[in-house]
Amino acid sequence: MGRYAAFPGGEILERGLRDLKEGVVSVESLLVEIGLPRLRMAGIRIPKLRASRIPAERRLYRLLCREEGDGAHSAYNAWIGRLVSLERALESEQGQAQEGRASSRRAPRT
């Protein structure tokens, strides 16, 4: 079981990180690129990305067109929805961890 398996969409993050590290273009690696700002803010270390003039969103859609044909639009929306769920879960976890650290530093009431 991976580090992020407990999160909804955790398998996306795990495979996407692995694929980015190995230089593999996949749905998951492109989703990690799309979610890069929020994932980094949630404390996720992202491997260095290869420069591309084409936005990750467009590259993802093109990949889905090849894989899904007429269903590419629906597949794109479903994948993005899973990414957003993952980002929210990671942010919630981070917020709870910060809240716990802050409450442990408070002076006891007298």
PyMOL commands that set and color helices and strands:
alter all, ss='L'
color gray80, all
select helices_A, chain A and resi 10-22+27-34+36-41+56-105
alter helices_A, ss='H'
color red, helices_A
deselect
rebuild
show_as cartoon
